């Protein structure tokens, strides 16, 4: 069972990036059970003091909890990283269960499963042609913003990846909007990028999305629009 399906079955209400429901492990008049989905896992916490085991046993009794199954890794997405001319340098491969690997062409129609020596921004050729660029944490968020008409980029490796000097140079002179993931690593990453970009891009905007969404993909999936995103940018953390 997913966090969404458990929340619906318990008639939970949405609260930021999680849900609040009446805990099935005790007589609960005020919703005290927090339900959250993270990387395909269901996180449960009863604020009234029930143990996680008691909550899971109560969910099992209602047929709302299935034994965890070990899932063989499978490729669910590939993201092409190209040079300024659109030539493929390497791919980031996304797996389910969630994992990422890099591979590059081996020159013989196959792949070398190693990190490319040259690391570039995702969608580099689009970045170099755009006056305004969004910087987010993952390739999926870049594609979400592109679907809504924005130019966006990221670098491979997630929240703990190194922000290299060539990334800053590719963004030099442009207006840059940084959108952090709604967690501590995401905010720390954006702070490090902002320090590298300060004085080299103009203006620099740090935009934390309203509503508690985990990332911009989740934010749009909750029904927000392009106009709302633009409206939130006005007066939000602008640095020059």
FIKOLZA-1660 file (N, C-alpha, C; in steps of 0.1 Angstrom, whole numbers, plus 5000, padded with zeros to 4 digits):
% residues 240
   i   px   py   pz ch aa at
   1 5008 4988 5000  A  X  N
   1 5000 5000 5000  A  X CA
   1 5009 5012 5000  A  X  C
   2 5004 5023 4993  A  X  N
   2 5012 5035 4993  A  X CA
   2 5007 5044 5004  A  X  C
   3 5014 5055 5006  A  X  N
   3 5010 5065 5016  A  X CA
   3 4997 5071 5012  A  X  C
   4 4995 5074 4999  A  X  N
   4 4983 5080 4994  A  X CA
   4 4971 5071 4996  A  X  C
   5 4972 5058 4993  A  X  N
   5 4961 5049 4995  A  X CA
   5 4957 5047 5010  A  X  C
   6 4967 5046 5018  A  X  N
   6 4964 5045 5033  A  X CA
   6 4957 5058 5038  A  X  C
   7 4962 5069 5033  A  X  N
   7 4956 5082 5037  A  X CA
   7 4941 5083 5033  A  X  C
   8 4939 5078 5020  A  X  N
   8 4925 5079 5016  A  X CA
   8 4916 5069 5024  A  X  C
   9 4921 5057 5026  A  X  N
   9 4913 5048 5034  A  X CA
   9 4910 5052 5048  A  X  C
  10 4919 5060 5054  A  X  N
  10 4917 5065 5067  A  X CA
  10 4910 5079 5067  A  X  C
  11 4906 5084 5055  A  X  N
  11 4900 5097 5054  A  X CA
  11 4908 5108 5060  A  X  C
  12 4921 5107 5056  A  X  N
  12 4931 5117 5062  A  X CA
  12 4929 5131 5055  A  X  C
  13 4934 5141 5061  A  X  N
  13 4935 5154 5055  A  X CA
  13 4949 5157 5052  A  X  C
  14 4951 5164 5041  A  X  N
  14 4965 5168 5036  A  X CA
  14 4970 5179 5045  A  X  C
  15 4983 5177 5049  A  X  N
  15 4990 5187 5057  A  X CA
  15 5004 5189 5052  A  X  C
  16 5006 5199 5044  A  X  N
  16 5019 5201 5038  A  X CA
  16 5023 5189 5029  A  X  C
  17 5034 5183 5032  A  X  N
  17 5038 5171 5023  A  X CA
  17 5034 5158 5029  A  X  C
  18 5026 5158 5039  A  X  N
  18 5021 5146 5046  A  X CA
  18 5006 5146 5048  A  X  C
  19 5000 5136 5055  A  X  N
  19 4986 5136 5058  A  X CA
  19 4985 5134 5073  A  X  C
  20 4973 5139 5079  A  X  N
  20 4970 5136 5092  A  X CA
  20 4957 5128 5093  A  X  C
  21 4957 5117 5100  A  X  N
  21 4945 5108 5101  A  X CA
  21 4943 5104 5115  A  X  C
  22 4931 5099 5118  A  X  N
  22 4928 5093 5131  A  X CA
  22 4936 5080 5132  A  X  C
  23 4944 5079 5142  A  X  N
  23 4952 5067 5144  A  X CA
  23 4943 5054 5146  A  X  C
  24 4945 5044 5139  A  X  N
  24 4937 5031 5140  A  X CA
  24 4942 5023 5152  A  X  C
  25 4953 5027 5159  A  X  N
  25 4958 5019 5170  A  X CA
  25 4952 5023 5184  A  X  C
  26 4945 5034 5184  A  X  N
  26 4938 5038 5196  A  X CA
  26 4925 5046 5193  A  X  C
  27 4917 5049 5203  A  X  N
  27 4905 5056 5201  A  X CA
  27 4909 5071 5199  A  X  C
  28 4909 5075 5187  A  X  N
  28 4915 5088 5183  A  X CA
  28 4903 5098 5179  A  X  C
  29 4901 5108 5187  A  X  N
  29 4891 5118 5183  A  X CA
  29 4897 5129 5175  A  X  C
  30 4909 5133 5178  A  X  N
  30 4916 5143 5170  A  X CA
  30 4927 5136 5162  A  X  C
  31 4927 5138 5149  A  X  N
  31 4938 5131 5141  A  X CA
  31 4952 5133 5146  A  X  C
  32 4958 5122 5149  A  X  N
  32 4972 5122 5155  A  X CA
  32 4982 5114 5147  A  X  C
  33 4977 5108 5137  A  X  N
  33 4987 5099 5129  A  X CA
  33 4992 5107 5117  A  X  C
  34 5005 5109 5116  A  X  N
  34 5011 5115 5104  A  X CA
  34 5015 5104 5095  A  X  C
  35 5011 5106 5082  A  X  N
  35 5014 5096 5071  A  X CA
  35 5022 5103 5060  A  X  C
  36 5033 5098 5056  A  X  N
  36 5041 5104 5046  A  X CA
  36 5048 5094 5037  A  X  C
  37 5049 5097 5025  A  X  N
  37 5056 5088 5015  A  X CA
  37 5069 5094 5012  A  X  C
  38 5080 5087 5013  A  X  N
  38 5093 5091 5010  A  X CA
  38 5100 5080 5002  A  X  C
  39 5104 5083 4989  A  X  N
  39 5111 5074 4981  A  X CA
  39 5105 5060 4981  A  X  C
  40 5091 5060 4979  A  X  N
  40 5084 5047 4978  A  X CA
  40 5081 5041 4992  A  X  C
  41 5086 5046 5003  A  X  N
  41 5083 5041 5016  A  X CA
  41 5073 5048 5023  A  X  C
  42 5065 5042 5032  A  X  N
  42 5055 5048 5040  A  X CA
  42 5060 5051 5054  A  X  C
  43 5060 5063 5058  A  X  N
  43 5065 5067 5072  A  X CA
  43 5053 5071 5080  A  X  C
  44 5052 5064 5092  A  X  N
  44 5040 5066 5101  A  X CA
  44 5045 5071 5114  A  X  C
  45 5038 5081 5120  A  X  N
  45 5041 5085 5134  A  X CA
  45 5029 5090 5141  A  X  C
  46 5026 5083 5152  A  X  N
  46 5014 5087 5160  A  X CA
  46 5019 5097 5171  A  X  C
  47 5014 5109 5170  A  X  N
  47 5017 5119 5180  A  X CA
  47 5011 5117 5193  A  X  C
  48 5002 5107 5194  A  X  N
  48 4996 5104 5207  A  X CA
  48 5004 5094 5215  A  X  C
  49 5014 5088 5209  A  X  N
  49 5023 5079 5216  A  X CA
  49 5022 5064 5212  A  X  C
  50 5014 5060 5202  A  X  N
  50 5013 5047 5198  A  X CA
  50 5027 5043 5191  A  X  C
  51 5032 5031 5193  A  X  N
  51 5044 5027 5186  A  X CA
  51 5041 5024 5172  A  X  C
  52 5051 5025 5164  A  X  N
  52 5049 5022 5149  A  X CA
  52 5044 5008 5147  A  X  C
  53 5049 4998 5155  A  X  N
  53 5044 4985 5154  A  X CA
  53 5029 4984 5156  A  X  C
  54 5025 4991 5167  A  X  N
  54 5010 4990 5170  A  X CA
  54 5002 4996 5158  A  X  C
  55 5007 5007 5152  A  X  N
  55 5000 5013 5141  A  X CA
  55 5000 5004 5129  A  X  C
  56 5011 4997 5126  A  X  N
  56 5012 4988 5115  A  X CA
  56 5003 4976 5117  A  X  C
  57 5002 4971 5129  A  X  N
  57 4994 4959 5132  A  X CA
  57 4979 4963 5131  A  X  C
  58 4975 4975 5135  A  X  N
  58 4962 4980 5133  A  X CA
  58 4958 4982 5118  A  X  C
  59 4968 4987 5110  A  X  N
  59 4965 4988 5096  A  X CA
  59 4964 4974 5089  A  X  C
  60 4972 4965 5094  A  X  N
  60 4971 4951 5088  A  X CA
  60 4958 4945 5091  A  X  C
  61 4952 4948 5103  A  X  N
  61 4939 4942 5107  A  X CA
  61 4928 4948 5097  A  X  C
  62 4931 4960 5092  A  X  N
  62 4921 4965 5082  A  X CA
  62 4924 4962 5068  A  X  C
  63 4935 4955 5066  A  X  N
  63 4939 4951 5052  A  X CA
  63 4946 4963 5045  A  X  C
  64 4952 4972 5053  A  X  N
  64 4958 4984 5047  A  X CA
  64 4973 4984 5047  A  X  C
  65 4978 4972 5050  A  X  N
  65 4993 4972 5051  A  X CA
  65 4997 4958 5045  A  X  C
  66 5006 4959 5035  A  X  N
  66 5011 4947 5028  A  X CA
  66 5026 4945 5032  A  X  C
  67 5030 4932 5033  A  X  N
  67 5044 4930 5035  A  X CA
  67 5053 4936 5025  A  X  C
  68 5064 4941 5029  A  X  N
  68 5074 4948 5020  A  X CA
  68 5079 4938 5010  A  X  C
  69 5079 4941 4997  A  X  N
  69 5084 4932 4987  A  X CA
  69 5098 4938 4982  A  X  C
  70 5107 4929 4980  A  X  N
  70 5120 4933 4975  A  X CA
  70 5118 4934 4960  A  X  C
  71 5121 4946 4955  A  X  N
  71 5119 4949 4940  A  X CA
  71 5132 4949 4933  A  X  C
  72 5133 4942 4922  A  X  N
  72 5146 4942 4914  A  X CA
  72 5147 4956 4908  A  X  C
  73 5159 4962 4908  A  X  N
  73 5161 4975 4902  A  X CA
  73 5157 4975 4887  A  X  C
  74 5150 4985 4883  A  X  N
  74 5147 4986 4868  A  X CA
  74 5148 5001 4865  A  X  C
  75 5152 5003 4852  A  X  N
  75 5154 5017 4847  A  X CA
  75 5140 5023 4844  A  X  C
  76 5138 5034 4850  A  X  N
  76 5125 5041 4848  A  X CA
  76 5126 5054 4840  A  X  C
  77 5139 5059 4839  A  X  N
  77 5141 5072 4832  A  X CA
  77 5156 5073 4829  A  X  C
  78 5158 5080 4817  A  X  N
  78 5172 5084 4814  A  X CA
  78 5172 5098 4810  A  X  C
  79 5183 5105 4814  A  X  N
  79 5184 5120 4812  A  X CA
  79 5197 5122 4805  A  X  C
  80 5196 5128 4793  A  X  N
  80 5208 5131 4785  A  X CA
  80 5214 5144 4789  A  X  C
  81 5227 5143 4791  A  X  N
  81 5235 5155 4793  A  X CA
  81 5244 5157 4781  A  X  C
  82 5242 5169 4775  A  X  N
  82 5249 5172 4762  A  X CA
  82 5258 5184 4763  A  X  C
  83 5267 5186 4753  A  X  N
  83 5275 5198 4753  A  X CA
  83 5268 5209 4748  A  X  C
  84 5274 5221 4745  A  X  N
  84 5268 5233 4741  A  X CA
  84 5262 5231 4727  A  X  C
  85 5266 5221 4719  A  X  N
  85 5262 5218 4706  A  X CA
  85 5251 5208 4705  A  X  C
  86 5247 5202 4716  A  X  N
  86 5237 5192 4717  A  X CA
  86 5242 5178 4715  A  X  C
  87 5255 5176 4716  A  X  N
  87 5261 5163 4714  A  X CA
  87 5261 5156 4728  A  X  C
  88 5257 5143 4728  A  X  N
  88 5256 5136 4740  A  X CA
  88 5269 5133 4747  A  X  C
  89 5271 5137 4760  A  X  N
  89 5283 5135 4768  A  X CA
  89 5281 5123 4777  A  X  C
  90 5269 5122 4784  A  X  N
  90 5266 5111 4793  A  X CA
  90 5251 5111 4796  A  X  C
  91 5247 5101 4802  A  X  N
  91 5233 5100 4807  A  X CA
  91 5233 5098 4822  A  X  C
  92 5223 5103 4829  A  X  N
  92 5220 5099 4842  A  X CA
  92 5208 5089 4841  A  X  C
  93 5210 5078 4847  A  X  N
  93 5199 5067 4846  A  X CA
  93 5193 5066 4860  A  X  C
  94 5179 5067 4860  A  X  N
  94 5172 5066 4872  A  X CA
  94 5165 5052 4873  A  X  C
  95 5167 5046 4885  A  X  N
  95 5161 5033 4888  A  X CA
  95 5150 5033 4898  A  X  C
  96 5142 5023 4898  A  X  N
  96 5132 5020 4908  A  X CA
  96 5135 5006 4914  A  X  C
  97 5138 5004 4927  A  X  N
  97 5138 5014 4937  A  X CA
  97 5148 5026 4934  A  X  C
  98 5145 5037 4941  A  X  N
  98 5152 5049 4937  A  X CA
  98 5167 5048 4938  A  X  C
  99 5174 5050 4927  A  X  N
  99 5188 5050 4926  A  X CA
  99 5192 5057 4913  A  X  C
 100 5204 5062 4912  A  X  N
 100 5209 5069 4900  A  X CA
 100 5223 5064 4897  A  X  C
 101 5226 5063 4884  A  X  N
 101 5239 5059 4879  A  X CA
 101 5242 5068 4867  A  X  C
 102 5255 5070 4864  A  X  N
 102 5259 5076 4852  A  X CA
 102 5265 5066 4842  A  X  C
 103 5263 5069 4829  A  X  N
 103 5269 5061 4819  A  X CA
 103 5272 5070 4807  A  X  C
 104 5282 5067 4799  A  X  N
 104 5286 5075 4788  A  X CA
 104 5288 5065 4776  A  X  C
 105 5286 5071 4764  A  X  N
 105 5288 5062 4752  A  X CA
 105 5302 5057 4751  A  X  C
 106 5303 5044 4747  A  X  N
 106 5317 5038 4746  A  X CA
 106 5323 5039 4732  A  X  C
 107 5315 5045 4723  A  X  N
 107 5320 5047 4709  A  X CA
 107 5318 5035 4700  A  X  C
 108 5311 5024 4706  A  X  N
 108 5309 5012 4698  A  X CA
 108 5294 5008 4699  A  X  C
 109 5286 5018 4702  A  X  N
 109 5271 5016 4703  A  X CA
 109 5267 5011 4717  A  X  C
 110 5276 5010 4726  A  X  N
 110 5272 5006 4740  A  X CA
 110 5275 5017 4750  A  X  C
 111 5276 5013 4762  A  X  N
 111 5278 5022 4773  A  X CA
 111 5290 5018 4782  A  X  C
 112 5297 5029 4787  A  X  N
 112 5307 5027 4798  A  X CA
 112 5300 5032 4810  A  X  C
 113 5299 5024 4820  A  X  N
 113 5292 5028 4833  A  X CA
 113 5301 5034 4843  A  X  C
 114 5306 5046 4838  A  X  N
 114 5314 5054 4847  A  X CA
 114 5311 5069 4845  A  X  C
 115 5314 5076 4855  A  X  N
 115 5312 5091 4854  A  X CA
 115 5320 5097 4843  A  X  C
 116 5314 5106 4835  A  X  N
 116 5321 5113 4825  A  X CA
 116 5331 5123 4831  A  X  C
 117 5343 5125 4825  A  X  N
 117 5353 5134 4830  A  X CA
 117 5347 5149 4829  A  X  C
 118 5340 5151 4818  A  X  N
 118 5334 5165 4816  A  X CA
 118 5320 5165 4822  A  X  C
 119 5317 5173 4832  A  X  N
 119 5304 5174 4838  A  X CA
 119 5298 5188 4834  A  X  C
 120 5286 5188 4830  A  X  N
 120 5279 5200 4825  A  X CA
 120 5266 5201 4832  A  X  C
 121 5260 5213 4830  A  X  N
 121 5246 5214 4835  A  X CA
 121 5236 5207 4826  A  X  C
 122 5226 5202 4831  A  X  N
 122 5215 5195 4824  A  X CA
 122 5208 5205 4815  A  X  C
 123 5205 5201 4802  A  X  N
 123 5199 5209 4792  A  X CA
 123 5208 5222 4789  A  X  C
 124 5221 5220 4788  A  X  N
 124 5231 5230 4787  A  X CA
 124 5228 5240 4775  A  X  C
 125 5225 5234 4763  A  X  N
 125 5223 5242 4752  A  X CA
 125 5211 5252 4753  A  X  C
 126 5201 5247 4761  A  X  N
 126 5189 5256 4763  A  X CA
 126 5193 5267 4773  A  X  C
 127 5201 5263 4783  A  X  N
 127 5205 5273 4793  A  X CA
 127 5213 5284 4787  A  X  C
 128 5222 5281 4777  A  X  N
 128 5231 5291 4771  A  X CA
 128 5223 5301 4762  A  X  C
 129 5211 5297 4758  A  X  N
 129 5203 5306 4750  A  X CA
 129 5192 5314 4758  A  X  C
 130 5191 5311 4771  A  X  N
 130 5180 5317 4779  A  X CA
 130 5185 5328 4788  A  X  C
 131 5177 5339 4789  A  X  N
 131 5180 5350 4798  A  X CA
 131 5176 5347 4812  A  X  C
 132 5167 5338 4814  A  X  N
 132 5162 5334 4828  A  X CA
 132 5162 5319 4829  A  X  C
 133 5168 5314 4840  A  X  N
 133 5170 5300 4842  A  X CA
 133 5166 5296 4856  A  X  C
 134 5158 5286 4858  A  X  N
 134 5155 5280 4871  A  X CA
 134 5166 5269 4874  A  X  C
 135 5170 5269 4886  A  X  N
 135 5179 5258 4890  A  X CA
 135 5172 5250 4901  A  X  C
 136 5170 5237 4899  A  X  N
 136 5164 5228 4908  A  X CA
 136 5173 5217 4912  A  X  C
 137 5168 5207 4920  A  X  N
 137 5177 5197 4925  A  X CA
 137 5178 5185 4916  A  X  C
 138 5167 5181 4908  A  X  N
 138 5168 5169 4900  A  X CA
 138 5163 5171 4886  A  X  C
 139 5167 5161 4878  A  X  N
 139 5163 5162 4864  A  X CA
 139 5148 5161 4862  A  X  C
 140 5141 5154 4870  A  X  N
 140 5126 5153 4870  A  X CA
 140 5120 5167 4871  A  X  C
 141 5125 5174 4881  A  X  N
 141 5120 5188 4883  A  X CA
 141 5123 5197 4871  A  X  C
 142 5134 5195 4865  A  X  N
 142 5137 5203 4853  A  X CA
 142 5127 5200 4842  A  X  C
 143 5124 5187 4840  A  X  N
 143 5114 5184 4830  A  X CA
 143 5100 5189 4833  A  X  C
 144 5097 5189 4846  A  X  N
 144 5084 5195 4850  A  X CA
 144 5083 5209 4846  A  X  C
 145 5093 5217 4849  A  X  N
 145 5094 5231 4846  A  X CA
 145 5093 5234 4831  A  X  C
 146 5100 5225 4824  A  X  N
 146 5100 5227 4809  A  X CA
 146 5086 5224 4803  A  X  C
 147 5079 5215 4809  A  X  N
 147 5065 5212 4805  A  X CA
 147 5056 5224 4807  A  X  C
 148 5060 5233 4817  A  X  N
 148 5052 5244 4820  A  X CA
 148 5058 5257 4813  A  X  C
 149 5067 5255 4804  A  X  N
 149 5072 5267 4796  A  X CA
 149 5084 5274 4801  A  X  C
 150 5091 5268 4811  A  X  N
 150 5102 5275 4817  A  X CA
 150 5115 5268 4813  A  X  C
 151 5126 5275 4813  A  X  N
 151 5139 5269 4811  A  X CA
 151 5145 5266 4825  A  X  C
 152 5150 5254 4826  A  X  N
 152 5155 5250 4839  A  X CA
 152 5167 5241 4837  A  X  C
 153 5174 5239 4848  A  X  N
 153 5186 5231 4848  A  X CA
 153 5189 5225 4862  A  X  C
 154 5199 5216 4862  A  X  N
 154 5204 5210 4875  A  X CA
 154 5217 5204 4872  A  X  C
 155 5224 5199 4881  A  X  N
 155 5236 5191 4879  A  X CA
 155 5234 5177 4885  A  X  C
 156 5242 5168 4879  A  X  N
 156 5240 5154 4883  A  X CA
 156 5245 5152 4897  A  X  C
 157 5238 5143 4904  A  X  N
 157 5243 5139 4917  A  X CA
 157 5235 5142 4929  A  X  C
 158 5224 5150 4927  A  X  N
 158 5215 5153 4939  A  X CA
 158 5220 5163 4948  A  X  C
 159 5214 5163 4960  A  X  N
 159 5217 5174 4970  A  X CA
 159 5231 5175 4975  A  X  C
 160 5238 5164 4975  A  X  N
 160 5252 5164 4980  A  X CA
 160 5263 5165 4969  A  X  C
 161 5259 5168 4957  A  X  N
 161 5268 5169 4946  A  X CA
 161 5276 5182 4947  A  X  C
 162 5288 5182 4941  A  X  N
 162 5296 5194 4940  A  X CA
 162 5291 5204 4930  A  X  C
 163 5291 5216 4933  A  X  N
 163 5287 5227 4923  A  X CA
 163 5300 5232 4917  A  X  C
 164 5303 5228 4905  A  X  N
 164 5316 5231 4898  A  X CA
 164 5316 5244 4892  A  X  C
 165 5328 5250 4891  A  X  N
 165 5330 5264 4885  A  X CA
 165 5323 5265 4871  A  X  C
 166 5324 5254 4863  A  X  N
 166 5318 5255 4849  A  X CA
 166 5303 5257 4849  A  X  C
 167 5297 5253 4860  A  X  N
 167 5282 5255 4861  A  X CA
 167 5279 5270 4863  A  X  C
 168 5287 5276 4872  A  X  N
 168 5286 5290 4874  A  X CA
 168 5288 5298 4861  A  X  C
 169 5299 5294 4854  A  X  N
 169 5302 5301 4841  A  X CA
 169 5290 5300 4831  A  X  C
 170 5284 5289 4831  A  X  N
 170 5273 5287 4821  A  X CA
 170 5261 5296 4824  A  X  C
 171 5260 5300 4837  A  X  N
 171 5249 5308 4841  A  X CA
 171 5252 5323 4842  A  X  C
 172 5265 5326 4840  A  X  N
 172 5269 5340 4842  A  X CA
 172 5261 5350 4834  A  X  C
 173 5257 5361 4841  A  X  N
 173 5250 5372 4834  A  X CA
 173 5235 5369 4832  A  X  C
 174 5230 5358 4837  A  X  N
 174 5216 5354 4835  A  X CA
 174 5208 5357 4848  A  X  C
 175 5195 5358 4847  A  X  N
 175 5187 5358 4859  A  X CA
 175 5184 5344 4863  A  X  C
 176 5187 5341 4876  A  X  N
 176 5187 5327 4880  A  X CA
 176 5177 5326 4892  A  X  C
 177 5168 5317 4892  A  X  N
 177 5159 5314 4903  A  X CA
 177 5162 5301 4908  A  X  C
 178 5166 5300 4921  A  X  N
 178 5169 5288 4928  A  X CA
 178 5157 5283 4936  A  X  C
 179 5153 5271 4933  A  X  N
 179 5142 5265 4941  A  X CA
 179 5147 5253 4948  A  X  C
 180 5148 5254 4962  A  X  N
 180 5153 5242 4969  A  X CA
 180 5142 5232 4971  A  X  C
 181 5146 5219 4973  A  X  N
 181 5137 5209 4978  A  X CA
 181 5134 5213 4992  A  X  C
 182 5122 5209 4997  A  X  N
 182 5118 5213 5010  A  X CA
 182 5123 5203 5021  A  X  C
 183 5136 5203 5022  A  X  N
 183 5143 5196 5033  A  X CA
 183 5156 5202 5036  A  X  C
 184 5163 5197 5046  A  X  N
 184 5176 5204 5051  A  X CA
 184 5186 5202 5040  A  X  C
 185 5188 5190 5034  A  X  N
 185 5199 5189 5023  A  X CA
 185 5196 5199 5011  A  X  C
 186 5183 5200 5008  A  X  N
 186 5179 5208 4997  A  X CA
 186 5182 5223 4999  A  X  C
 187 5179 5228 5011  A  X  N
 187 5182 5242 5015  A  X CA
 187 5197 5244 5015  A  X  C
 188 5204 5235 5021  A  X  N
 188 5219 5236 5022  A  X CA
 188 5225 5237 5008  A  X  C
 189 5220 5228 4999  A  X  N
 189 5225 5228 4985  A  X CA
 189 5223 5242 4978  A  X  C
 190 5211 5248 4980  A  X  N
 190 5208 5260 4974  A  X CA
 190 5217 5271 4980  A  X  C
 191 5219 5271 4993  A  X  N
 191 5228 5281 4999  A  X CA
 191 5242 5280 4993  A  X  C
 192 5247 5268 4991  A  X  N
 192 5260 5267 4985  A  X CA
 192 5261 5272 4970  A  X  C
 193 5250 5269 4963  A  X  N
 193 5249 5274 4949  A  X CA
 193 5248 5290 4949  A  X  C
 194 5240 5295 4958  A  X  N
 194 5238 5310 4958  A  X CA
 194 5251 5317 4961  A  X  C
 195 5259 5311 4970  A  X  N
 195 5272 5317 4973  A  X CA
 195 5281 5317 4961  A  X  C
 196 5281 5306 4953  A  X  N
 196 5289 5306 4941  A  X CA
 196 5284 5315 4930  A  X  C
 197 5271 5318 4929  A  X  N
 197 5265 5326 4919  A  X CA
 197 5265 5341 4922  A  X  C
 198 5266 5344 4935  A  X  N
 198 5264 5358 4939  A  X CA
 198 5275 5367 4932  A  X  C
 199 5270 5378 4926  A  X  N
 199 5279 5387 4919  A  X CA
 199 5282 5383 4905  A  X  C
 200 5278 5371 4901  A  X  N
 200 5280 5366 4887  A  X CA
 200 5268 5365 4879  A  X  C
 201 5256 5365 4885  A  X  N
 201 5243 5365 4878  A  X CA
 201 5235 5376 4884  A  X  C
 202 5225 5381 4876  A  X  N
 202 5217 5392 4881  A  X CA
 202 5204 5392 4874  A  X  C
 203 5193 5393 4882  A  X  N
 203 5193 5391 4897  A  X CA
 203 5194 5376 4900  A  X  C
 204 5196 5373 4913  A  X  N
 204 5196 5359 4919  A  X CA
 204 5184 5358 4928  A  X  C
 205 5175 5349 4926  A  X  N
 205 5163 5348 4934  A  X CA
 205 5163 5334 4941  A  X  C
 206 5161 5334 4953  A  X  N
 206 5159 5321 4961  A  X CA
 206 5144 5320 4964  A  X  C
 207 5138 5310 4959  A  X  N
 207 5123 5309 4960  A  X CA
 207 5119 5296 4967  A  X  C
 208 5114 5297 4979  A  X  N
 208 5109 5285 4986  A  X CA
 208 5094 5285 4983  A  X  C
 209 5089 5274 4977  A  X  N
 209 5075 5273 4973  A  X CA
 209 5066 5273 4985  A  X  C
 210 5055 5280 4984  A  X  N
 210 5045 5281 4994  A  X CA
 210 5036 5268 4994  A  X  C
 211 5033 5264 5006  A  X  N
 211 5024 5252 5007  A  X CA
 211 5030 5239 5012  A  X  C
 212 5043 5239 5014  A  X  N
 212 5049 5227 5020  A  X CA
 212 5052 5216 5011  A  X  C
 213 5051 5218 4998  A  X  N
 213 5054 5207 4988  A  X CA
 213 5069 5203 4989  A  X  C
 214 5071 5190 4986  A  X  N
 214 5085 5185 4987  A  X CA
 214 5094 5192 4976  A  X  C
 215 5089 5193 4964  A  X  N
 215 5096 5199 4953  A  X CA
 215 5087 5205 4943  A  X  C
 216 5092 5211 4932  A  X  N
 216 5084 5218 4923  A  X CA
 216 5075 5208 4915  A  X  C
 217 5079 5196 4913  A  X  N
 217 5070 5186 4906  A  X CA
 217 5058 5183 4915  A  X  C
 218 5060 5181 4928  A  X  N
 218 5048 5179 4937  A  X CA
 218 5040 5191 4937  A  X  C
 219 5046 5203 4937  A  X  N
 219 5038 5215 4938  A  X CA
 219 5029 5217 4926  A  X  C
 220 5034 5214 4914  A  X  N
 220 5025 5215 4902  A  X CA
 220 5015 5204 4903  A  X  C
 221 5018 5192 4908  A  X  N
 221 5008 5181 4908  A  X CA
 221 4997 5184 4917  A  X  C
 222 4999 5193 4927  A  X  N
 222 4988 5197 4936  A  X CA
 222 4979 5208 4930  A  X  C
 223 4981 5211 4918  A  X  N
 223 4972 5220 4911  A  X CA
 223 4976 5234 4909  A  X  C
 224 4988 5237 4913  A  X  N
 224 4993 5251 4911  A  X CA
 224 4996 5254 4897  A  X  C
 225 4997 5267 4893  A  X  N
 225 4999 5271 4879  A  X CA
 225 5012 5279 4877  A  X  C
 226 5014 5281 4864  A  X  N
 226 5026 5289 4860  A  X CA
 226 5025 5303 4866  A  X  C
 227 5013 5309 4865  A  X  N
 227 5011 5322 4870  A  X CA
 227 5013 5323 4885  A  X  C
 228 5009 5313 4892  A  X  N
 228 5012 5313 4907  A  X CA
 228 5027 5313 4910  A  X  C
 229 5034 5305 4902  A  X  N
 229 5049 5304 4903  A  X CA
 229 5055 5318 4901  A  X  C
 230 5051 5325 4890  A  X  N
 230 5056 5338 4887  A  X CA
 230 5053 5348 4898  A  X  C
 231 5040 5347 4903  A  X  N
 231 5036 5356 4913  A  X CA
 231 5044 5355 4926  A  X  C
 232 5048 5342 4929  A  X  N
 232 5056 5340 4941  A  X CA
 232 5070 5346 4940  A  X  C
 233 5075 5347 4928  A  X  N
 233 5088 5352 4926  A  X CA
 233 5090 5367 4929  A  X  C
 234 5079 5375 4929  A  X  N
 234 5079 5389 4932  A  X CA
 234 5083 5392 4946  A  X  C
 235 5095 5398 4947  A  X  N
 235 5100 5402 4961  A  X CA
 235 5105 5391 4969  A  X  C
 236 5107 5379 4963  A  X  N
 236 5112 5368 4971  A  X CA
 236 5127 5367 4971  A  X  C
 237 5134 5370 4982  A  X  N
 237 5148 5367 4983  A  X CA
 237 5156 5371 4971  A  X  C
 238 5156 5384 4967  A  X  N
 238 5163 5388 4955  A  X CA
 238 5177 5394 4959  A  X  C
 239 5187 5389 4952  A  X  N
 239 5201 5393 4954  A  X CA
 239 5207 5398 4941  A  X  C
 240 5215 5409 4942  A  X  N
 240 5221 5414 4930  A  X CA
 240 5236 5415 4932  A  X  C
% end
